[in-house]
Amino acid sequence: MKILQLLPFVAALVLAALIVWAAGAGDFMSFGAVLMSDPWGVVTLADLYIGFLLSALIIWFSHARKWVAILWILPLPVLGNVWTGIWFAIHLPRIVRALRDTRGVNTATR
């Protein structure tokens, strides 16, 4: 499980590194105008924010303490999938256990 947990964490680190690189190498403001003027740019942003919404739903329903869920959800629009990757890296064992339990899979006999 530790190796599986490492995947979303490494993905988050790679994405963070790409963001830092792009921030230094590109002009975000001028590209933002180009992105919003192209239909595929609009689709890309819609896809991104719908993904944030779906991540927020998973986070919301997986936390019993809603204030904790809110603390994880609020940064999503700013930190994006870097934040989602960190959340999954931390919570993946609990999510896997919950999914196995709901399917009736007994992990003790595996």
C-alpha positions in Angstrom: 0.0 0.0 0.0 2.9 2.4 0.7 4.0 2.2 -2.9 0.5 2.8 -4.1 0.3 5.8 -1.8 3.5 7.1 -3.3 1.9 7.4 -6.8 -0.5 10.3 -6.1 2.2 12.1 -4.0 4.8 11.8 -6.8 2.2 12.9 -9.3 1.5 15.9 -7.1 5.2 16.8 -6.9 5.6 16.4 -10.7 2.6 18.7 -11.3 3.9 21.2 -8.8 7.3 21.2 -10.5 5.6 21.7 -13.9 3.6 24.7 -12.5 6.8 26.3 -11.1 8.6 25.8 -14.4 5.6 27.2 -16.5 5.3 30.2 -14.1 8.9 31.0 -14.7 9.1 30.3 -18.5 5.7 31.5 -19.7 3.3 34.4 -19.6 0.2 33.2 -17.8 -1.8 36.3 -18.3 -1.4 36.5 -22.1 -1.9 32.7 -22.4 -5.0 33.0 -20.3 -6.5 35.3 -22.8 -5.6 32.9 -25.7 -7.0 30.0 -23.7 -10.3 31.6 -23.1 -10.7 32.7 -26.7 -10.3 29.1 -28.0 -13.2 26.7 -27.6 -10.8 23.9 -26.6 -9.3 26.2 -24.0 -12.8 26.7 -22.5 -13.4 22.9 -22.6 -10.1 22.3 -20.8 -10.9 24.7 -18.0 -14.4 23.3 -17.7 -12.8 19.8 -17.4 -10.4 21.0 -14.8 -13.0 22.6 -12.6 -15.5 19.8 -13.0 -12.7 17.5 -11.8 -12.2 19.8 -8.8 -15.9 19.5 -8.1 -15.8 15.7 -8.3 -12.8 15.6 -6.0 -14.6 17.9 -3.5 -17.5 15.5 -3.5 -15.2 12.5 -2.7 -13.5 14.5 0.0 -16.9 15.7 1.5 -18.4 12.3 1.7 -15.3 10.6 3.0 -14.9 12.8 6.1 -17.2 12.4 9.1 -16.0 15.8 10.4 -17.2 18.2 7.8 -15.0 21.0 9.0 -12.0 18.8 8.1 -13.5 18.2 4.7 -14.0 22.0 4.2 -10.4 22.6 5.1 -9.4 20.1 2.3 -12.0 21.4 -0.2 -11.4 25.2 0.1 -7.9 25.2 -1.4 -8.9 23.1 -4.5 -9.6 26.0 -6.9 -6.2 27.5 -6.1 -3.9 24.5 -5.5 -5.8 22.2 -7.9 -4.7 18.7 -8.4 -1.5 19.2 -6.5 -3.8 19.4 -3.4 -5.9 16.5 -4.7 -2.8 14.3 -5.1 -1.7 15.1 -1.6 -5.2 14.3 -0.2 -5.3 10.9 -2.1 -1.7 10.0 -0.9 -2.8 10.6 2.7 -6.2 9.0 2.6 -5.7 6.2 0.0 -5.5 3.3 2.6 -8.7 4.3 4.3 -10.5 4.7 0.9 -9.3 1.3 -0.3 -10.5 -0.3 3.0 -13.9 1.4 2.8 -14.3 0.3 -0.8 -13.3 -3.3 0.0 -15.7 -3.4 3.0 -18.6 -2.2 0.9 -18.0 -4.9 -1.7 -17.9 -7.5 1.0 -14.2 -8.3 0.4 -12.5 -9.6 3.5 -9.0 -8.3 3.4 -7.9 -10.5 6.3 -8.2 -13.6 4.0 -6.2 -12.2 1.2 
